[in-house]
Amino acid sequence: MLLAAGAVTVAAVARRRRRAPDERDRYLAVTVNRAPDEVQSSLPEDLARWRDRVEIRIRPAAGDKGTELSVQPSEQVSRHELRLALRRAKAVLEAGEVVQSDTAPTHPGPMGKALRLVTSRAGGGGRL
């Protein structure tokens, strides 16, 4: 039983590593609840500063659901930085500002430091 679980884990890691180069070429995208011409004319600075280093696409979203804003990462800009810039751009375009959550009260000990570290890096991961 344990041997089978180990084999499945090794296979999953190998499959993920084979896919990794393809994922680096994929576009990162968000849907913004604004018209494409509004997004084009008021692209937030968080995203506009990468304009000369990455490809930025602005087009109508499927089903008239706003605008699809997408960027193709390059070797000059990390996916993490672009993901954060897309999230911030979406927030600024839809709400006028990047809304920050209240900081959670944490214990100043080692677990509190670990929690602060994890939450400070959480903005760049996950699905957009």
Phi and psi restraints in degrees (value plus and minus 20) as a CYANA .aco file:
   2 LEU   PHI     -84.6   -44.6
   2 LEU   PSI     -57.6   -17.6
   3 LEU   PHI     -84.2   -44.2
   3 LEU   PSI     -60.5   -20.5
   4 ALA   PHI     -84.7   -44.7
   4 ALA   PSI     -61.1   -21.1
   5 ALA   PHI     -84.1   -44.1
   5 ALA   PSI     -59.2   -19.2
   6 GLY   PHI     -84.7   -44.7
   6 GLY   PSI     -60.3   -20.3
   7 ALA   PHI     -84.9   -44.9
   7 ALA   PSI     -60.4   -20.4
   8 VAL   PHI     -84.2   -44.2
   8 VAL   PSI     -61.6   -21.6
   9 THR   PHI     -83.3   -43.3
   9 THR   PSI     -65.1   -25.1
  10 VAL   PHI     -81.7   -41.7
  10 VAL   PSI     -61.8   -21.8
  11 ALA   PHI     -84.5   -44.5
  11 ALA   PSI     -60.0   -20.0
  12 ALA   PHI     -86.0   -46.0
  12 ALA   PSI     -61.7   -21.7
  13 VAL   PHI     -85.4   -45.4
  13 VAL   PSI     -62.5   -22.5
  14 ALA   PHI     -83.3   -43.3
  14 ALA   PSI     -61.0   -21.0
  15 ARG   PHI     -84.3   -44.3
  15 ARG   PSI     -61.8   -21.8
  16 ARG   PHI     -84.5   -44.5
  16 ARG   PSI     -59.8   -19.8
  17 ARG   PHI     -88.4   -48.4
  17 ARG   PSI     -54.1   -14.1
  18 ARG   PHI     -87.3   -47.3
  18 ARG   PSI     -54.1   -14.1
  19 ARG   PHI     -99.0   -59.0
  19 ARG   PSI     -42.4    -2.4
  20 ALA   PHI     -73.7   -33.7
  20 ALA   PSI     -66.3   -26.3
  21 PRO   PHI     -81.1   -41.1
  21 PRO   PSI     -57.1   -17.1
  22 ASP   PHI     -85.3   -45.3
  22 ASP   PSI     -58.6   -18.6
  23 GLU   PHI     -87.6   -47.6
  23 GLU   PSI     -46.9    -6.9
  24 ARG   PHI     -87.6   -47.6
  24 ARG   PSI     -45.5    -5.5
  25 ASP   PHI    -107.9   -67.9
  25 ASP   PSI     -30.6     9.4
  26 ARG   PHI     -93.4   -53.4
  26 ARG   PSI     127.2   167.2
  27 TYR   PHI     -92.5   -52.5
  27 TYR   PSI     127.9   167.9
  28 LEU   PHI    -120.0   -80.0
  28 LEU   PSI     116.0   156.0
  29 ALA   PHI    -163.1  -123.1
  29 ALA   PSI     131.6   171.6
  30 VAL   PHI    -156.1  -116.1
  30 VAL   PSI     135.6   175.6
  31 THR   PHI    -124.4   -84.4
  31 THR   PSI     106.3   146.3
  32 VAL   PHI    -128.7   -88.7
  32 VAL   PSI     114.5   154.5
  33 ASN   PHI    -103.6   -63.6
  33 ASN   PSI      41.8    81.8
  34 ARG   PHI    -170.9  -130.9
  34 ARG   PSI     139.8   179.8
  35 ALA   PHI     -89.2   -49.2
  35 ALA   PSI     128.0   168.0
  36 PRO   PHI     -75.7   -35.7
  36 PRO   PSI     -59.1   -19.1
  37 ASP   PHI     -87.7   -47.7
  37 ASP   PSI     -51.6   -11.6
  38 GLU   PHI     -88.6   -48.6
  38 GLU   PSI     -59.8   -19.8
  39 VAL   PHI     -86.6   -46.6
  39 VAL   PSI     -64.2   -24.2
  40 GLN   PHI     -80.3   -40.3
  40 GLN   PSI     -62.0   -22.0
  41 SER   PHI     -99.4   -59.4
  41 SER   PSI     -38.5     1.5
  42 SER   PHI    -151.9  -111.9
  42 SER   PSI      26.2    66.2
  43 LEU   PHI     -84.6   -44.6
  43 LEU   PSI     101.4   141.4
  44 PRO   PHI     -81.1   -41.1
  44 PRO   PSI     131.8   171.8
  45 GLU   PHI     -78.8   -38.8
  45 GLU   PSI     -54.3   -14.3
  46 ASP   PHI     -73.9   -33.9
  46 ASP   PSI     -55.5   -15.5
  47 LEU   PHI    -118.9   -78.9
  47 LEU   PSI     -56.2   -16.2
  48 ALA   PHI     -82.2   -42.2
  48 ALA   PSI     -48.4    -8.4
  49 ARG   PHI     -87.7   -47.7
  49 ARG   PSI     -39.0     1.0
  50 TRP   PHI    -112.4   -72.4
  50 TRP   PSI     -20.5    19.5
  51 ARG   PHI     -72.6   -32.6
  51 ARG   PSI     -56.1   -16.1
  52 ASP   PHI    -103.9   -63.9
  52 ASP   PSI     -27.9    12.1
  53 ARG   PHI    -133.0   -93.0
  53 ARG   PSI     -37.1     2.9
  54 VAL   PHI    -153.8  -113.8
  54 VAL   PSI     141.2   181.2
  55 GLU   PHI    -108.0   -68.0
  55 GLU   PSI     104.3   144.3
  56 ILE   PHI    -131.7   -91.7
  56 ILE   PSI     106.3   146.3
  57 ARG   PHI    -134.8   -94.8
  57 ARG   PSI     115.4   155.4
  58 ILE   PHI    -146.9  -106.9
  58 ILE   PSI      97.2   137.2
  59 ARG   PHI    -169.4  -129.4
  59 ARG   PSI     141.3   181.3
  60 PRO   PHI     -80.7   -40.7
  60 PRO   PSI     118.1   158.1
  61 ALA   PHI     -96.7   -56.7
  61 ALA   PSI     139.1   179.1
  62 ALA   PHI     -79.9   -39.9
  62 ALA   PSI     120.4   160.4
  63 GLY   PHI      48.8    88.8
  63 GLY   PSI       7.1    47.1
  64 ASP   PHI      32.9    72.9
  64 ASP   PSI      24.2    64.2
  65 LYS   PHI    -122.8   -82.8
  65 LYS   PSI      12.9    52.9
  66 GLY   PHI      85.9   125.9
  66 GLY   PSI    -158.5  -118.5
  67 THR   PHI    -148.3  -108.3
  67 THR   PSI     117.0   157.0
  68 GLU   PHI    -112.7   -72.7
  68 GLU   PSI     100.7   140.7
  69 LEU   PHI    -130.7   -90.7
  69 LEU   PSI      96.3   136.3
  70 SER   PHI    -153.6  -113.6
  70 SER   PSI     132.2   172.2
  71 VAL   PHI    -153.8  -113.8
  71 VAL   PSI     124.4   164.4
  72 GLN   PHI    -124.7   -84.7
  72 GLN   PSI      96.8   136.8
  73 PRO   PHI     -80.8   -40.8
  73 PRO   PSI     132.2   172.2
  74 SER   PHI    -144.9  -104.9
  74 SER   PSI     156.3   196.3
  75 GLU   PHI     -90.5   -50.5
  75 GLU   PSI     -38.9     1.1
  76 GLN   PHI    -100.5   -60.5
  76 GLN   PSI     -43.1    -3.1
  77 VAL   PHI    -148.5  -108.5
  77 VAL   PSI     111.4   151.4
  78 SER   PHI     -94.5   -54.5
  78 SER   PSI     132.5   172.5
  79 ARG   PHI     -79.8   -39.8
  79 ARG   PSI     -57.5   -17.5
  80 HIS   PHI     -80.5   -40.5
  80 HIS   PSI     -67.4   -27.4
  81 GLU   PHI     -82.9   -42.9
  81 GLU   PSI     -60.7   -20.7
  82 LEU   PHI     -88.4   -48.4
  82 LEU   PSI     -58.7   -18.7
  83 ARG   PHI     -81.9   -41.9
  83 ARG   PSI     -64.2   -24.2
  84 LEU   PHI     -83.2   -43.2
  84 LEU   PSI     -61.9   -21.9
  85 ALA   PHI     -83.6   -43.6
  85 ALA   PSI     -59.7   -19.7
  86 LEU   PHI     -84.3   -44.3
  86 LEU   PSI     -64.1   -24.1
  87 ARG   PHI     -81.9   -41.9
  87 ARG   PSI     -63.5   -23.5
  88 ARG   PHI     -86.2   -46.2
  88 ARG   PSI     -61.4   -21.4
  89 ALA   PHI     -81.9   -41.9
  89 ALA   PSI     -63.0   -23.0
  90 LYS   PHI     -80.0   -40.0
  90 LYS   PSI     -65.6   -25.6
  91 ALA   PHI     -82.5   -42.5
  91 ALA   PSI     -64.8   -24.8
  92 VAL   PHI     -86.2   -46.2
  92 VAL   PSI     -61.9   -21.9
  93 LEU   PHI     -86.7   -46.7
  93 LEU   PSI     -56.6   -16.6
  94 GLU   PHI    -110.3   -70.3
  94 GLU   PSI     -57.6   -17.6
  95 ALA   PHI    -133.6   -93.6
  95 ALA   PSI     -30.6     9.4
  96 GLY   PHI      67.0   107.0
  96 GLY   PSI     -27.9    12.1
  97 GLU   PHI    -180.8  -140.8
  97 GLU   PSI     144.4   184.4
  98 VAL   PHI    -110.2   -70.2
  98 VAL   PSI      92.3   132.3
  99 VAL   PHI    -100.4   -60.4
  99 VAL   PSI     105.7   145.7
 100 GLN   PHI    -121.3   -81.3
 100 GLN   PSI     117.8   157.8
 101 SER   PHI     -95.7   -55.7
 101 SER   PSI     137.1   177.1
 102 ASP   PHI     -83.8   -43.8
 102 ASP   PSI     125.8   165.8
 103 THR   PHI     -95.9   -55.9
 103 THR   PSI     115.9   155.9
 104 ALA   PHI     -96.3   -56.3
 104 ALA   PSI     117.0   157.0
 105 PRO   PHI     -87.7   -47.7
 105 PRO   PSI     104.8   144.8
 106 THR   PHI    -147.8  -107.8
 106 THR   PSI     139.1   179.1
 107 HIS   PHI     -94.8   -54.8
 107 HIS   PSI     119.3   159.3
 108 PRO   PHI     -92.6   -52.6
 108 PRO   PSI     -20.9    19.1
 109 GLY   PHI     -96.7   -56.7
 109 GLY   PSI    -186.7  -146.7
 110 PRO   PHI     -80.1   -40.1
 110 PRO   PSI     -58.8   -18.8
 111 MET   PHI     -89.0   -49.0
 111 MET   PSI     -57.0   -17.0
 112 GLY   PHI     -84.6   -44.6
 112 GLY   PSI     -59.6   -19.6
 113 LYS   PHI     -85.8   -45.8
 113 LYS   PSI     -60.5   -20.5
 114 ALA   PHI     -83.6   -43.6
 114 ALA   PSI     -62.0   -22.0
 115 LEU   PHI     -83.3   -43.3
 115 LEU   PSI     -62.9   -22.9
 116 ARG   PHI     -82.8   -42.8
 116 ARG   PSI     -59.9   -19.9
 117 LEU   PHI     -83.6   -43.6
 117 LEU   PSI     -66.1   -26.1
 118 VAL   PHI     -83.9   -43.9
 118 VAL   PSI     -66.3   -26.3
 119 THR   PHI     -90.4   -50.4
 119 THR   PSI     -47.5    -7.5
 120 SER   PHI     -91.0   -51.0
 120 SER   PSI     -45.7    -5.7
 121 ARG   PHI    -118.8   -78.8
 121 ARG   PSI     -24.1    15.9
 122 ALA   PHI     -91.4   -51.4
 122 ALA   PSI     -42.8    -2.8
 123 GLY   PHI     -83.1   -43.1
 123 GLY   PSI     -45.2    -5.2
 124 GLY   PHI    -112.5   -72.5
 124 GLY   PSI     -24.1    15.9
 125 GLY   PHI    -127.5   -87.5
 125 GLY   PSI     159.7   199.7
 126 GLY   PHI      64.2   104.2
 126 GLY   PSI    -193.1  -153.1
 127 ARG   PHI    -112.5   -72.5
 127 ARG   PSI     128.3   168.3
